[in-house]
Amino acid sequence: MSEHDEYLIRTGDPDLVMARAALAGRQSELLTALVAGGPVPAGFDERQVRIQIHGLAAKRRDTVARVDPALELILGHEYGPLFLRYAATHPMADGYRADARRFAGWALTAEPTADWRAALARHLRPKDPSHRPWWRR
């Protein structure tokens, strides 16, 4: 319990403070289950939570495809299932662009014999700074 919670208990309604702390803990458990691969908290319909987890992963997959459309072009029909496999064990951090790069790096190691490996490796390779557009020189 934080200092702030302890202060509120001493100066306010301790039952209200404890209820808020319990609610915050339950919200944290649910959020961990939804986006970070944590277990479904007790008292929640596991089927419904799993549906929401899949929906959030699909939204993340679609957003990553909009941020870096080359990934979907390179991976073709394998993009969707491969991204959902990645999302199940890799919570998003640092935004969608960073997530797209991490996914691409993961895909290279997850599918070592895929036909698209060379194209994906080229896509991930940093651009040569001497080939910058004239307006950025």
Secondary structure, 3 states (H helix, E strand, C coil): CCHHHHHHHHHCCHHHHHHHHHHHHHHHHHHHHHHCCCCCCCCCCHHHHHHHHHHHHHHHHHHHHHHCHHHHHHHHHHHHHHHHHHHHHCCCCCHHHHHHHHHHHHHHHHCCCCCCHHHHHHHHCCCCHHHCCHHHC
